């Protein structure tokens, strides 16, 4: 008779995690956190002094998660303060302003700083990173497009979200996905699950798209020297076309890069006798 009784659902143990924010000053790190935790936006810029600390509780798949958030100041002056807070971190919110190219270019520097502070025994492969392309409400001033930001993030196995702390767009979805990924990491023994690290494109494809995006002319785009023959141009084009064709390449920005290569080949062949 007891065998027919419904089984009591086991209560999963609550989980405590540590999350930090990283990024240049004035990109909106604190505003993103306030928008999520307090459902409000603070229009006046108030610089974070050193570290701002907070605790919040969230429910992820019927499990209580206690989140310790360390909002780190982005100004170089506070390096000596924030360098103590990188260790024992499960998640990082990495933020840049889509209207400030320098804040996007600085992301590699932030990763380098964290890697340095974690030391030789630190493993950044087992930390969940989410990249927030923030201030997407300021469309007139945008200079870093989605494909460029997404390529940078996804080529490193990071999550990527377009967000606006002012309107709230993308904030809740970002944090829910971010916390779910951290729970998966903790349940996997502190290691990022293999599936979450896989991307649908190669490093060669990602590097090629970046190179094409930054090319100064059609010669540079195809990777041939000025004065190259028709055969050399066509050979370079075929190699890039195979690598970047939208039917085979899933990397963000591949379609635009492929079109640019086609146009570059056409332009060069018109000039070569």
Buried (B, 14 or more C-beta within 10 A) or exposed (E): EEEEEEEEEEEEEEBEBBBBBBBBBBBBBBBBBBBBBEEEBEEEEEEBEBBBEBEBEBEBEEBBBEBBBBBBBBBEEBEEEBBEBBEEBBBBBBBBBBBBEEBBEBBEEBBEBBBEBBEEEBEBEBBBBBBBBBBBBEEEEBEBBBBBBBBBBBBBBBBBBBBBBBEBBBBEEBBBBBBBBBBBBBEEEEEBEEEBEEBEBBEEBBEBBBBBBEBEEBBBBBBBEEEBEEEBBBBBBEBBBEBBEEEEBEBBBBBBBBEBBBEBBEBBEEEEE
